[in-house]
Amino acid sequence: MSKEVYKSRVYAERPAYADFDAPAKFQAINSIVERRLIEHPNAICSYSGGADSDIMIDVIERARTGLNLPPVKYVFFNTGLEMQATKDHVKATAVKYGVEIEEVRPKINIVTASRKYGTPFVSKIMSAGLEGWQKKGLPLSVADEYDRAGDKSAKRQELRERYPKCESTINFLCCCNSAGEPRPNIQLVINSSKYMRDFIGECPPDFQISARCCDYCKKQIAHLVQKGYDMVITSERRAEGGVRSVPRKDNSTLCFGETASGQFRLRPLYYVTDEDKAWYKNHYGIRYSDAYEVYGLTRTGCCGCPISYKAVEDLEKIRPYEPNVVKAAWNIFGKSYEYRAKYNRYKAERLKLEREEKERMRGQLSLFGGAP
């Protein structure tokens, strides 16, 4: 009997063009962008200087200029920890397309936000869950209680009554939903990162974990800047994984939708894969920033953000060109880098022990005439 696999709405409800090959997919995307710009010409677009943004701005400008539509407002959010390569590329892109890309800085920069609220670890979802665990002070034993319970729905109700105002944290630790149904294979639970619950129990973090730096350095300032515009365009892709592949209540994780504020949100690249991007880059001769073309990065985002599993490796690629940026990243995120390395070693050792145990069991079965 095959095991049922839970698939989120962003997969189950994907549009037909999501499965097209790259040329046909981008033709469909071009039509979508044209239609939405005609319907909502008062549009603003976040441009980060990264590879996804480079594809997105090219798609938008081809659609816009092809129909002689009004200019789109472009904004670059400078968190205070940006590579010079990124800042230079933003300026070069503005010149290339003959547009203005306004640079906006947050009131609380990434240094202040990280010191006050904590630093990210593994992913935004994991950071939010662990932040709740640290603040609420829930014992990890609630997960053991849930795991042992025969009636998991009743146990979940009991935990709700015992620990009021801790709904999301209980679900996170117990790998379940609010009804008590097990949800071990979704990204919203702690063991979406293998053995994480055991790891934090055996090796508790000695620093505050939080992804609020993203809220203060990007999201909050973005919401302020985006007020007054009918449509907000961003370059999120489902293929990036993490929180961007999880459906939200306002349905705005999908390609196009209306937000709670009444604005429309367009994510033209939402169903674009890495292979689609590579085709587009080669077909239209897109040049990414030096961070990609010279330093050798495959992603940029917030420089040195610990959410990237390659953060430390990428910083070493950056070091020969921008050593001061690398030094700043280590000063801000160093504890998270070290804790991630400790978790990676823990996970590797657990996986090794599991493999050895399986081999031992196979050997015993073979010795006593069981199935190999």
Buried (B, 14 or more C-beta within 10 A) or exposed (E): EEEEEEEBEBEEEBBEBBEBEBEEBBEBBBEBBBEBBEEBBEBBBBBBBBBBBBBBBBBBBBBBEEEEBEEBBBBBBBBBBBBBBBBBBBEEBBEBBEBEBEEBEBEBBBBBBBEEBBBBBBBBBBBBBBBBBBEBEBEBEBBBBBBEBEEBEEBBBBBBEEBEEBBBBBBBBBBBBEEBEEBEBBBBBBBBBEBBBBBBBEEEBEBBBBBBBBBBBBEBBBEEBBEEBEBBBBBBBBBBEBBBBBBBEEBBBBBBBEBEEEBBBBBBBBBBBEEBBEBBBEEEEBEBBBBBEEBEBEBBBBBBBBBBEEBBEBBEBBBEBBEEBBEBBBEBBBBBBBBBEEBEEBBEEBEEEEEEEEEEEEEEEEEEEEEE
